[in-house]
Amino acid sequence: MSDTKYRIYMTKKHQHWTFGDSDALIPYLDGKDDEILQFAVYDKNFVIILKNDMTYDVVDTEKEARDKISYIYRNYVISQNDGDLCYIARDDIDRRYKTAGDAQADGVFDYVFVPKGTYFIAKFGKIFGVGKTEDEMYEKMYAHYRAKYTYLD
């Protein structure tokens, strides 16, 4: 990575970009909701972070993009139940039981049945969704957060 900062201009909707003059992007604007954004990068091999498929930020490396997105989603946990303890306390994912009776005997009455091999998603340690695939859980996370963050190399 160099010590020189490069100014980059990019359209919000379709990620057309230039290191040159921002006016060169005017023909690429797509409607009144589109705009030309300005960023500074140290590396010409930058990474674009998208929010709901529109330009959100530009960072220098893929690791920075992954770290930033992980930070945004830091309160979410997606896990696969890989054990026989299929009854999980809704508000404490560390409390798991083999049967509903075991959970109730331990004073847990708000639990979620998560069969072995099934995924679940929790926010702040409270389960709010169960599904068959990890991708399904990510879609639930995006819907719950009301934004989908991704990145482009």
CNS distance restraints for C-alpha pairs under 8 A (distance, minus, plus):
assign (resid   1 and name CA) (resid  42 and name CA) 6.33 0.50 0.50
assign (resid   1 and name CA) (resid  43 and name CA) 5.68 0.50 0.50
assign (resid   2 and name CA) (resid  42 and name CA) 5.93 0.50 0.50
assign (resid   2 and name CA) (resid  43 and name CA) 6.65 0.50 0.50
assign (resid   3 and name CA) (resid  42 and name CA) 6.52 0.50 0.50
assign (resid   4 and name CA) (resid  42 and name CA) 5.76 0.50 0.50
assign (resid   5 and name CA) (resid  40 and name CA) 6.07 0.50 0.50
assign (resid   5 and name CA) (resid  41 and name CA) 5.39 0.50 0.50
assign (resid   5 and name CA) (resid  42 and name CA) 4.56 0.50 0.50
assign (resid   5 and name CA) (resid  43 and name CA) 7.72 0.50 0.50
assign (resid   6 and name CA) (resid  19 and name CA) 7.10 0.50 0.50
assign (resid   6 and name CA) (resid  40 and name CA) 5.44 0.50 0.50
assign (resid   6 and name CA) (resid  41 and name CA) 5.18 0.50 0.50
assign (resid   6 and name CA) (resid  42 and name CA) 5.95 0.50 0.50
assign (resid   6 and name CA) (resid  43 and name CA) 7.58 0.50 0.50
assign (resid   6 and name CA) (resid  44 and name CA) 7.51 0.50 0.50
assign (resid   7 and name CA) (resid  19 and name CA) 5.95 0.50 0.50
assign (resid   7 and name CA) (resid  38 and name CA) 7.00 0.50 0.50
assign (resid   7 and name CA) (resid  39 and name CA) 5.83 0.50 0.50
assign (resid   7 and name CA) (resid  40 and name CA) 4.60 0.50 0.50
assign (resid   7 and name CA) (resid  41 and name CA) 6.57 0.50 0.50
assign (resid   8 and name CA) (resid  17 and name CA) 6.90 0.50 0.50
assign (resid   8 and name CA) (resid  18 and name CA) 5.83 0.50 0.50
assign (resid   8 and name CA) (resid  19 and name CA) 4.62 0.50 0.50
assign (resid   8 and name CA) (resid  20 and name CA) 7.37 0.50 0.50
assign (resid   8 and name CA) (resid  38 and name CA) 5.77 0.50 0.50
assign (resid   8 and name CA) (resid  39 and name CA) 5.22 0.50 0.50
assign (resid   8 and name CA) (resid  40 and name CA) 5.99 0.50 0.50
assign (resid   8 and name CA) (resid  41 and name CA) 7.33 0.50 0.50
assign (resid   9 and name CA) (resid  17 and name CA) 5.41 0.50 0.50
assign (resid   9 and name CA) (resid  18 and name CA) 5.42 0.50 0.50
assign (resid   9 and name CA) (resid  19 and name CA) 6.29 0.50 0.50
assign (resid   9 and name CA) (resid  20 and name CA) 7.61 0.50 0.50
assign (resid   9 and name CA) (resid  21 and name CA) 7.76 0.50 0.50
assign (resid   9 and name CA) (resid  22 and name CA) 5.78 0.50 0.50
assign (resid   9 and name CA) (resid  36 and name CA) 6.40 0.50 0.50
assign (resid   9 and name CA) (resid  37 and name CA) 5.58 0.50 0.50
assign (resid   9 and name CA) (resid  38 and name CA) 4.58 0.50 0.50
assign (resid   9 and name CA) (resid  39 and name CA) 6.40 0.50 0.50
assign (resid  10 and name CA) (resid  15 and name CA) 5.57 0.50 0.50
assign (resid  10 and name CA) (resid  16 and name CA) 5.46 0.50 0.50
assign (resid  10 and name CA) (resid  17 and name CA) 4.14 0.50 0.50
assign (resid  10 and name CA) (resid  18 and name CA) 6.63 0.50 0.50
assign (resid  10 and name CA) (resid  22 and name CA) 7.97 0.50 0.50
assign (resid  10 and name CA) (resid  25 and name CA) 7.54 0.50 0.50
assign (resid  10 and name CA) (resid  36 and name CA) 5.45 0.50 0.50
assign (resid  10 and name CA) (resid  37 and name CA) 5.24 0.50 0.50
assign (resid  10 and name CA) (resid  38 and name CA) 6.48 0.50 0.50
assign (resid  10 and name CA) (resid  55 and name CA) 7.79 0.50 0.50
assign (resid  11 and name CA) (resid  15 and name CA) 5.02 0.50 0.50
assign (resid  11 and name CA) (resid  16 and name CA) 5.35 0.50 0.50
assign (resid  11 and name CA) (resid  17 and name CA) 6.47 0.50 0.50
assign (resid  11 and name CA) (resid  25 and name CA) 7.09 0.50 0.50
assign (resid  11 and name CA) (resid  28 and name CA) 7.40 0.50 0.50
assign (resid  11 and name CA) (resid  29 and name CA) 6.63 0.50 0.50
assign (resid  11 and name CA) (resid  34 and name CA) 6.85 0.50 0.50
assign (resid  11 and name CA) (resid  35 and name CA) 5.69 0.50 0.50
assign (resid  11 and name CA) (resid  36 and name CA) 4.51 0.50 0.50
assign (resid  11 and name CA) (resid  37 and name CA) 6.08 0.50 0.50
assign (resid  11 and name CA) (resid  55 and name CA) 7.25 0.50 0.50
assign (resid  12 and name CA) (resid  34 and name CA) 5.69 0.50 0.50
assign (resid  12 and name CA) (resid  35 and name CA) 5.56 0.50 0.50
assign (resid  12 and name CA) (resid  36 and name CA) 6.17 0.50 0.50
assign (resid  12 and name CA) (resid  37 and name CA) 6.53 0.50 0.50
assign (resid  12 and name CA) (resid  54 and name CA) 5.50 0.50 0.50
assign (resid  12 and name CA) (resid  55 and name CA) 4.72 0.50 0.50
assign (resid  12 and name CA) (resid  56 and name CA) 7.55 0.50 0.50
assign (resid  13 and name CA) (resid  29 and name CA) 7.84 0.50 0.50
assign (resid  13 and name CA) (resid  30 and name CA) 7.09 0.50 0.50
assign (resid  13 and name CA) (resid  34 and name CA) 5.84 0.50 0.50
assign (resid  13 and name CA) (resid  35 and name CA) 7.73 0.50 0.50
assign (resid  13 and name CA) (resid  53 and name CA) 7.45 0.50 0.50
assign (resid  13 and name CA) (resid  54 and name CA) 4.92 0.50 0.50
assign (resid  13 and name CA) (resid  55 and name CA) 6.47 0.50 0.50
assign (resid  14 and name CA) (resid  54 and name CA) 6.88 0.50 0.50
assign (resid  14 and name CA) (resid  55 and name CA) 7.65 0.50 0.50
assign (resid  15 and name CA) (resid  54 and name CA) 7.54 0.50 0.50
assign (resid  15 and name CA) (resid  55 and name CA) 6.37 0.50 0.50
assign (resid  16 and name CA) (resid  25 and name CA) 7.13 0.50 0.50
assign (resid  16 and name CA) (resid  28 and name CA) 7.05 0.50 0.50
assign (resid  17 and name CA) (resid  25 and name CA) 7.10 0.50 0.50
assign (resid  18 and name CA) (resid  22 and name CA) 7.20 0.50 0.50
assign (resid  18 and name CA) (resid  24 and name CA) 7.80 0.50 0.50
assign (resid  18 and name CA) (resid  25 and name CA) 7.62 0.50 0.50
assign (resid  20 and name CA) (resid  24 and name CA) 7.70 0.50 0.50
assign (resid  21 and name CA) (resid  25 and name CA) 7.98 0.50 0.50
assign (resid  22 and name CA) (resid  26 and name CA) 7.44 0.50 0.50
assign (resid  22 and name CA) (resid  36 and name CA) 7.17 0.50 0.50
assign (resid  25 and name CA) (resid  29 and name CA) 6.83 0.50 0.50
assign (resid  25 and name CA) (resid  36 and name CA) 7.29 0.50 0.50
assign (resid  26 and name CA) (resid  36 and name CA) 7.90 0.50 0.50
assign (resid  29 and name CA) (resid  34 and name CA) 5.74 0.50 0.50
assign (resid  29 and name CA) (resid  35 and name CA) 6.55 0.50 0.50
assign (resid  29 and name CA) (resid  36 and name CA) 7.71 0.50 0.50
assign (resid  30 and name CA) (resid  34 and name CA) 5.55 0.50 0.50
assign (resid  39 and name CA) (resid  57 and name CA) 7.55 0.50 0.50
assign (resid  39 and name CA) (resid  58 and name CA) 6.46 0.50 0.50
assign (resid  40 and name CA) (resid  58 and name CA) 7.79 0.50 0.50
assign (resid  41 and name CA) (resid  46 and name CA) 6.98 0.50 0.50
assign (resid  41 and name CA) (resid  58 and name CA) 7.40 0.50 0.50
assign (resid  41 and name CA) (resid  59 and name CA) 6.42 0.50 0.50
assign (resid  41 and name CA) (resid  60 and name CA) 5.82 0.50 0.50
assign (resid  42 and name CA) (resid  60 and name CA) 6.29 0.50 0.50
assign (resid  43 and name CA) (resid  60 and name CA) 5.41 0.50 0.50
assign (resid  43 and name CA) (resid  61 and name CA) 7.87 0.50 0.50
assign (resid  44 and name CA) (resid  60 and name CA) 7.73 0.50 0.50
assign (resid  45 and name CA) (resid  60 and name CA) 6.91 0.50 0.50
assign (resid  45 and name CA) (resid  61 and name CA) 7.58 0.50 0.50
assign (resid  45 and name CA) (resid 153 and name CA) 7.67 0.50 0.50
assign (resid  46 and name CA) (resid  58 and name CA) 6.77 0.50 0.50
assign (resid  46 and name CA) (resid  59 and name CA) 5.85 0.50 0.50
assign (resid  46 and name CA) (resid  60 and name CA) 4.53 0.50 0.50
assign (resid  46 and name CA) (resid  61 and name CA) 6.00 0.50 0.50
assign (resid  46 and name CA) (resid  62 and name CA) 7.99 0.50 0.50
assign (resid  46 and name CA) (resid 153 and name CA) 6.76 0.50 0.50
assign (resid  47 and name CA) (resid  58 and name CA) 5.72 0.50 0.50
assign (resid  47 and name CA) (resid  59 and name CA) 5.34 0.50 0.50
assign (resid  47 and name CA) (resid  60 and name CA) 5.92 0.50 0.50
assign (resid  47 and name CA) (resid  61 and name CA) 5.87 0.50 0.50
assign (resid  47 and name CA) (resid  62 and name CA) 6.04 0.50 0.50
assign (resid  47 and name CA) (resid  65 and name CA) 6.87 0.50 0.50
assign (resid  47 and name CA) (resid 151 and name CA) 6.70 0.50 0.50
assign (resid  47 and name CA) (resid 152 and name CA) 5.70 0.50 0.50
assign (resid  47 and name CA) (resid 153 and name CA) 4.68 0.50 0.50
assign (resid  48 and name CA) (resid  55 and name CA) 6.89 0.50 0.50
assign (resid  48 and name CA) (resid  56 and name CA) 7.60 0.50 0.50
assign (resid  48 and name CA) (resid  57 and name CA) 6.06 0.50 0.50
assign (resid  48 and name CA) (resid  58 and name CA) 4.54 0.50 0.50
assign (resid  48 and name CA) (resid  59 and name CA) 6.50 0.50 0.50
assign (resid  48 and name CA) (resid  65 and name CA) 7.72 0.50 0.50
assign (resid  48 and name CA) (resid 151 and name CA) 5.39 0.50 0.50
assign (resid  48 and name CA) (resid 152 and name CA) 5.10 0.50 0.50
assign (resid  48 and name CA) (resid 153 and name CA) 6.52 0.50 0.50
assign (resid  49 and name CA) (resid  55 and name CA) 6.24 0.50 0.50
assign (resid  49 and name CA) (resid  56 and name CA) 5.53 0.50 0.50
assign (resid  49 and name CA) (resid  57 and name CA) 5.05 0.50 0.50
assign (resid  49 and name CA) (resid  58 and name CA) 5.85 0.50 0.50
assign (resid  49 and name CA) (resid  59 and name CA) 7.56 0.50 0.50
assign (resid  49 and name CA) (resid  65 and name CA) 6.47 0.50 0.50
assign (resid  49 and name CA) (resid 149 and name CA) 6.88 0.50 0.50
assign (resid  49 and name CA) (resid 150 and name CA) 5.81 0.50 0.50
assign (resid  49 and name CA) (resid 151 and name CA) 4.25 0.50 0.50
assign (resid  49 and name CA) (resid 152 and name CA) 6.51 0.50 0.50
assign (resid  50 and name CA) (resid  54 and name CA) 5.04 0.50 0.50
assign (resid  50 and name CA) (resid  55 and name CA) 4.70 0.50 0.50
assign (resid  50 and name CA) (resid  56 and name CA) 5.00 0.50 0.50
assign (resid  50 and name CA) (resid  57 and name CA) 6.96 0.50 0.50
assign (resid  50 and name CA) (resid 148 and name CA) 7.78 0.50 0.50
assign (resid  50 and name CA) (resid 149 and name CA) 5.44 0.50 0.50
assign (resid  50 and name CA) (resid 150 and name CA) 5.18 0.50 0.50
assign (resid  50 and name CA) (resid 151 and name CA) 5.57 0.50 0.50
assign (resid  50 and name CA) (resid 152 and name CA) 7.69 0.50 0.50
assign (resid  51 and name CA) (resid  55 and name CA) 6.40 0.50 0.50
assign (resid  51 and name CA) (resid  56 and name CA) 5.51 0.50 0.50
assign (resid  51 and name CA) (resid 147 and name CA) 6.28 0.50 0.50
assign (resid  51 and name CA) (resid 148 and name CA) 5.48 0.50 0.50
assign (resid  51 and name CA) (resid 149 and name CA) 4.56 0.50 0.50
assign (resid  51 and name CA) (resid 150 and name CA) 6.68 0.50 0.50
assign (resid  52 and name CA) (resid 147 and name CA) 5.74 0.50 0.50
assign (resid  52 and name CA) (resid 148 and name CA) 4.90 0.50 0.50
assign (resid  52 and name CA) (resid 149 and name CA) 6.35 0.50 0.50
assign (resid  53 and name CA) (resid 148 and name CA) 7.59 0.50 0.50
assign (resid  53 and name CA) (resid 149 and name CA) 7.74 0.50 0.50
assign (resid  53 and name CA) (resid 150 and name CA) 7.65 0.50 0.50
assign (resid  59 and name CA) (resid  64 and name CA) 6.43 0.50 0.50
assign (resid  59 and name CA) (resid  65 and name CA) 6.39 0.50 0.50
assign (resid  60 and name CA) (resid  64 and name CA) 6.93 0.50 0.50
assign (resid  61 and name CA) (resid  65 and name CA) 6.51 0.50 0.50
assign (resid  62 and name CA) (resid  66 and name CA) 6.17 0.50 0.50
assign (resid  62 and name CA) (resid 153 and name CA) 6.99 0.50 0.50
assign (resid  63 and name CA) (resid  67 and name CA) 6.00 0.50 0.50
assign (resid  64 and name CA) (resid  68 and name CA) 6.04 0.50 0.50
assign (resid  65 and name CA) (resid  69 and name CA) 6.18 0.50 0.50
assign (resid  65 and name CA) (resid 151 and name CA) 6.71 0.50 0.50
assign (resid  66 and name CA) (resid  70 and name CA) 5.96 0.50 0.50
assign (resid  66 and name CA) (resid 151 and name CA) 7.99 0.50 0.50
assign (resid  67 and name CA) (resid  71 and name CA) 6.10 0.50 0.50
assign (resid  68 and name CA) (resid  72 and name CA) 6.38 0.50 0.50
assign (resid  69 and name CA) (resid  73 and name CA) 6.37 0.50 0.50
assign (resid  69 and name CA) (resid 149 and name CA) 6.46 0.50 0.50
assign (resid  69 and name CA) (resid 150 and name CA) 7.42 0.50 0.50
assign (resid  70 and name CA) (resid  74 and name CA) 5.66 0.50 0.50
assign (resid  75 and name CA) (resid 123 and name CA) 5.40 0.50 0.50
assign (resid  75 and name CA) (resid 124 and name CA) 5.38 0.50 0.50
assign (resid  76 and name CA) (resid 121 and name CA) 6.98 0.50 0.50
assign (resid  76 and name CA) (resid 122 and name CA) 5.63 0.50 0.50
assign (resid  76 and name CA) (resid 123 and name CA) 4.45 0.50 0.50
assign (resid  76 and name CA) (resid 124 and name CA) 6.59 0.50 0.50
assign (resid  76 and name CA) (resid 125 and name CA) 7.78 0.50 0.50
assign (resid  76 and name CA) (resid 141 and name CA) 7.49 0.50 0.50
assign (resid  77 and name CA) (resid 121 and name CA) 5.60 0.50 0.50
assign (resid  77 and name CA) (resid 122 and name CA) 5.20 0.50 0.50
assign (resid  77 and name CA) (resid 123 and name CA) 6.38 0.50 0.50
assign (resid  77 and name CA) (resid 125 and name CA) 7.48 0.50 0.50
assign (resid  78 and name CA) (resid 119 and name CA) 6.97 0.50 0.50
assign (resid  78 and name CA) (resid 120 and name CA) 5.85 0.50 0.50
assign (resid  78 and name CA) (resid 121 and name CA) 4.53 0.50 0.50
assign (resid  78 and name CA) (resid 122 and name CA) 6.64 0.50 0.50
assign (resid  78 and name CA) (resid 134 and name CA) 7.44 0.50 0.50
assign (resid  78 and name CA) (resid 137 and name CA) 6.78 0.50 0.50
assign (resid  78 and name CA) (resid 138 and name CA) 7.81 0.50 0.50
assign (resid  79 and name CA) (resid 119 and name CA) 5.50 0.50 0.50
assign (resid  79 and name CA) (resid 120 and name CA) 5.58 0.50 0.50
assign (resid  79 and name CA) (resid 121 and name CA) 6.52 0.50 0.50
assign (resid  80 and name CA) (resid 116 and name CA) 7.83 0.50 0.50
assign (resid  80 and name CA) (resid 117 and name CA) 6.02 0.50 0.50
assign (resid  80 and name CA) (resid 118 and name CA) 5.60 0.50 0.50
assign (resid  80 and name CA) (resid 119 and name CA) 4.17 0.50 0.50
assign (resid  80 and name CA) (resid 120 and name CA) 6.36 0.50 0.50
assign (resid  80 and name CA) (resid 134 and name CA) 7.94 0.50 0.50
assign (resid  81 and name CA) (resid  86 and name CA) 7.32 0.50 0.50
assign (resid  81 and name CA) (resid 114 and name CA) 6.73 0.50 0.50
assign (resid  81 and name CA) (resid 115 and name CA) 6.88 0.50 0.50
assign (resid  81 and name CA) (resid 116 and name CA) 5.18 0.50 0.50
assign (resid  81 and name CA) (resid 117 and name CA) 5.41 0.50 0.50
assign (resid  81 and name CA) (resid 118 and name CA) 5.72 0.50 0.50
assign (resid  81 and name CA) (resid 119 and name CA) 6.12 0.50 0.50
assign (resid  81 and name CA) (resid 120 and name CA) 7.62 0.50 0.50
assign (resid  82 and name CA) (resid 116 and name CA) 5.40 0.50 0.50
assign (resid  82 and name CA) (resid 117 and name CA) 5.50 0.50 0.50
assign (resid  82 and name CA) (resid 118 and name CA) 7.89 0.50 0.50
assign (resid  83 and name CA) (resid 116 and name CA) 5.82 0.50 0.50
assign (resid  83 and name CA) (resid 117 and name CA) 7.98 0.50 0.50
assign (resid  84 and name CA) (resid  98 and name CA) 6.28 0.50 0.50
assign (resid  84 and name CA) (resid 115 and name CA) 7.89 0.50 0.50
assign (resid  84 and name CA) (resid 116 and name CA) 6.19 0.50 0.50
assign (resid  85 and name CA) (resid  96 and name CA) 5.46 0.50 0.50
assign (resid  85 and name CA) (resid  97 and name CA) 4.73 0.50 0.50
assign (resid  85 and name CA) (resid  98 and name CA) 4.31 0.50 0.50
assign (resid  85 and name CA) (resid  99 and name CA) 7.55 0.50 0.50
assign (resid  85 and name CA) (resid 116 and name CA) 7.85 0.50 0.50
assign (resid  86 and name CA) (resid  96 and name CA) 6.72 0.50 0.50
assign (resid  86 and name CA) (resid  97 and name CA) 6.18 0.50 0.50
assign (resid  86 and name CA) (resid  98 and name CA) 5.76 0.50 0.50
assign (resid  86 and name CA) (resid  99 and name CA) 7.24 0.50 0.50
assign (resid  86 and name CA) (resid 113 and name CA) 5.64 0.50 0.50
assign (resid  86 and name CA) (resid 114 and name CA) 4.96 0.50 0.50
assign (resid  86 and name CA) (resid 115 and name CA) 5.23 0.50 0.50
assign (resid  86 and name CA) (resid 116 and name CA) 6.48 0.50 0.50
assign (resid  87 and name CA) (resid  96 and name CA) 5.55 0.50 0.50
assign (resid  87 and name CA) (resid  97 and name CA) 4.96 0.50 0.50
assign (resid  87 and name CA) (resid  98 and name CA) 6.20 0.50 0.50
assign (resid  87 and name CA) (resid  99 and name CA) 6.24 0.50 0.50
assign (resid  87 and name CA) (resid 100 and name CA) 6.25 0.50 0.50
assign (resid  87 and name CA) (resid 103 and name CA) 7.09 0.50 0.50
assign (resid  87 and name CA) (resid 111 and name CA) 6.09 0.50 0.50
assign (resid  87 and name CA) (resid 112 and name CA) 5.63 0.50 0.50
assign (resid  87 and name CA) (resid 113 and name CA) 4.73 0.50 0.50
assign (resid  87 and name CA) (resid 114 and name CA) 6.23 0.50 0.50
assign (resid  88 and name CA) (resid  92 and name CA) 7.55 0.50 0.50
assign (resid  88 and name CA) (resid  93 and name CA) 5.93 0.50 0.50
assign (resid  88 and name CA) (resid  94 and name CA) 7.56 0.50 0.50
assign (resid  88 and name CA) (resid  95 and name CA) 5.92 0.50 0.50
assign (resid  88 and name CA) (resid  96 and name CA) 4.40 0.50 0.50
assign (resid  88 and name CA) (resid  97 and name CA) 6.35 0.50 0.50
assign (resid  88 and name CA) (resid 111 and name CA) 5.24 0.50 0.50
assign (resid  88 and name CA) (resid 112 and name CA) 5.26 0.50 0.50
assign (resid  88 and name CA) (resid 113 and name CA) 6.48 0.50 0.50
assign (resid  88 and name CA) (resid 114 and name CA) 7.05 0.50 0.50
assign (resid  89 and name CA) (resid  93 and name CA) 5.84 0.50 0.50
assign (resid  89 and name CA) (resid  94 and name CA) 7.69 0.50 0.50
assign (resid  89 and name CA) (resid  95 and name CA) 5.61 0.50 0.50
assign (resid  89 and name CA) (resid  96 and name CA) 6.39 0.50 0.50
assign (resid  89 and name CA) (resid 103 and name CA) 7.78 0.50 0.50
assign (resid  89 and name CA) (resid 108 and name CA) 6.52 0.50 0.50
assign (resid  89 and name CA) (resid 109 and name CA) 7.83 0.50 0.50
assign (resid  89 and name CA) (resid 110 and name CA) 6.05 0.50 0.50
assign (resid  89 and name CA) (resid 111 and name CA) 4.13 0.50 0.50
assign (resid  89 and name CA) (resid 112 and name CA) 6.27 0.50 0.50
assign (resid  90 and name CA) (resid 110 and name CA) 5.83 0.50 0.50
assign (resid  90 and name CA) (resid 111 and name CA) 4.77 0.50 0.50
assign (resid  90 and name CA) (resid 112 and name CA) 5.79 0.50 0.50
assign (resid  90 and name CA) (resid 126 and name CA) 5.41 0.50 0.50
assign (resid  90 and name CA) (resid 127 and name CA) 5.07 0.50 0.50
assign (resid  90 and name CA) (resid 128 and name CA) 7.77 0.50 0.50
assign (resid  91 and name CA) (resid 110 and name CA) 7.88 0.50 0.50
assign (resid  91 and name CA) (resid 111 and name CA) 8.00 0.50 0.50
assign (resid  91 and name CA) (resid 125 and name CA) 5.95 0.50 0.50
assign (resid  91 and name CA) (resid 126 and name CA) 4.16 0.50 0.50
assign (resid  91 and name CA) (resid 127 and name CA) 6.46 0.50 0.50
assign (resid  92 and name CA) (resid 125 and name CA) 5.81 0.50 0.50
assign (resid  92 and name CA) (resid 126 and name CA) 6.27 0.50 0.50
assign (resid  93 and name CA) (resid 125 and name CA) 6.19 0.50 0.50
assign (resid  93 and name CA) (resid 126 and name CA) 7.05 0.50 0.50
assign (resid  93 and name CA) (resid 127 and name CA) 7.35 0.50 0.50
assign (resid  96 and name CA) (resid 103 and name CA) 7.55 0.50 0.50
assign (resid  97 and name CA) (resid 102 and name CA) 5.91 0.50 0.50
assign (resid  97 and name CA) (resid 103 and name CA) 5.66 0.50 0.50
assign (resid  98 and name CA) (resid 102 and name CA) 6.61 0.50 0.50
assign (resid  98 and name CA) (resid 103 and name CA) 7.95 0.50 0.50
assign (resid  99 and name CA) (resid 103 and name CA) 6.61 0.50 0.50
assign (resid 100 and name CA) (resid 104 and name CA) 6.24 0.50 0.50
assign (resid 101 and name CA) (resid 105 and name CA) 5.96 0.50 0.50
assign (resid 102 and name CA) (resid 106 and name CA) 6.34 0.50 0.50
assign (resid 103 and name CA) (resid 107 and name CA) 6.48 0.50 0.50
assign (resid 103 and name CA) (resid 108 and name CA) 5.05 0.50 0.50
assign (resid 103 and name CA) (resid 109 and name CA) 6.80 0.50 0.50
assign (resid 103 and name CA) (resid 111 and name CA) 7.67 0.50 0.50
assign (resid 104 and name CA) (resid 108 and name CA) 4.91 0.50 0.50
assign (resid 104 and name CA) (resid 109 and name CA) 5.48 0.50 0.50
assign (resid 112 and name CA) (resid 127 and name CA) 7.68 0.50 0.50
assign (resid 114 and name CA) (resid 118 and name CA) 6.06 0.50 0.50
assign (resid 114 and name CA) (resid 119 and name CA) 7.31 0.50 0.50
assign (resid 114 and name CA) (resid 120 and name CA) 7.18 0.50 0.50
assign (resid 114 and name CA) (resid 130 and name CA) 6.91 0.50 0.50
assign (resid 117 and name CA) (resid 132 and name CA) 7.72 0.50 0.50
assign (resid 118 and name CA) (resid 130 and name CA) 7.17 0.50 0.50
assign (resid 118 and name CA) (resid 131 and name CA) 6.07 0.50 0.50
assign (resid 118 and name CA) (resid 132 and name CA) 5.12 0.50 0.50
assign (resid 118 and name CA) (resid 133 and name CA) 7.13 0.50 0.50
assign (resid 119 and name CA) (resid 130 and name CA) 5.72 0.50 0.50
assign (resid 119 and name CA) (resid 131 and name CA) 5.27 0.50 0.50
assign (resid 119 and name CA) (resid 132 and name CA) 5.88 0.50 0.50
assign (resid 119 and name CA) (resid 133 and name CA) 6.27 0.50 0.50
assign (resid 119 and name CA) (resid 134 and name CA) 6.34 0.50 0.50
assign (resid 119 and name CA) (resid 137 and name CA) 7.11 0.50 0.50
assign (resid 120 and name CA) (resid 127 and name CA) 6.88 0.50 0.50
assign (resid 120 and name CA) (resid 128 and name CA) 7.76 0.50 0.50
assign (resid 120 and name CA) (resid 129 and name CA) 5.60 0.50 0.50
assign (resid 120 and name CA) (resid 130 and name CA) 4.26 0.50 0.50
assign (resid 120 and name CA) (resid 131 and name CA) 6.19 0.50 0.50
assign (resid 120 and name CA) (resid 137 and name CA) 6.83 0.50 0.50
assign (resid 121 and name CA) (resid 127 and name CA) 5.66 0.50 0.50
assign (resid 121 and name CA) (resid 128 and name CA) 6.15 0.50 0.50
assign (resid 121 and name CA) (resid 129 and name CA) 5.27 0.50 0.50
assign (resid 121 and name CA) (resid 130 and name CA) 6.43 0.50 0.50
assign (resid 121 and name CA) (resid 137 and name CA) 6.18 0.50 0.50
assign (resid 121 and name CA) (resid 141 and name CA) 7.53 0.50 0.50
assign (resid 122 and name CA) (resid 126 and name CA) 4.85 0.50 0.50
assign (resid 122 and name CA) (resid 127 and name CA) 3.97 0.50 0.50
assign (resid 122 and name CA) (resid 128 and name CA) 5.64 0.50 0.50
assign (resid 122 and name CA) (resid 129 and name CA) 7.09 0.50 0.50
assign (resid 123 and name CA) (resid 127 and name CA) 6.59 0.50 0.50
assign (resid 123 and name CA) (resid 128 and name CA) 7.35 0.50 0.50
assign (resid 129 and name CA) (resid 137 and name CA) 7.37 0.50 0.50
assign (resid 129 and name CA) (resid 140 and name CA) 7.33 0.50 0.50
assign (resid 130 and name CA) (resid 137 and name CA) 7.31 0.50 0.50
assign (resid 131 and name CA) (resid 136 and name CA) 6.31 0.50 0.50
assign (resid 131 and name CA) (resid 137 and name CA) 6.40 0.50 0.50
assign (resid 132 and name CA) (resid 136 and name CA) 7.11 0.50 0.50
assign (resid 133 and name CA) (resid 137 and name CA) 6.64 0.50 0.50
assign (resid 134 and name CA) (resid 138 and name CA) 6.38 0.50 0.50
assign (resid 135 and name CA) (resid 139 and name CA) 6.30 0.50 0.50
assign (resid 136 and name CA) (resid 140 and name CA) 6.34 0.50 0.50
assign (resid 137 and name CA) (resid 141 and name CA) 6.17 0.50 0.50
assign (resid 138 and name CA) (resid 142 and name CA) 6.20 0.50 0.50
assign (resid 139 and name CA) (resid 143 and name CA) 6.16 0.50 0.50
assign (resid 140 and name CA) (resid 144 and name CA) 5.96 0.50 0.50
assign (resid 141 and name CA) (resid 145 and name CA) 5.97 0.50 0.50
assign (resid 142 and name CA) (resid 146 and name CA) 5.65 0.50 0.50
assign (resid 142 and name CA) (resid 147 and name CA) 5.29 0.50 0.50
assign (resid 142 and name CA) (resid 148 and name CA) 4.97 0.50 0.50
assign (resid 143 and name CA) (resid 147 and name CA) 6.70 0.50 0.50
assign (resid 143 and name CA) (resid 148 and name CA) 7.78 0.50 0.50
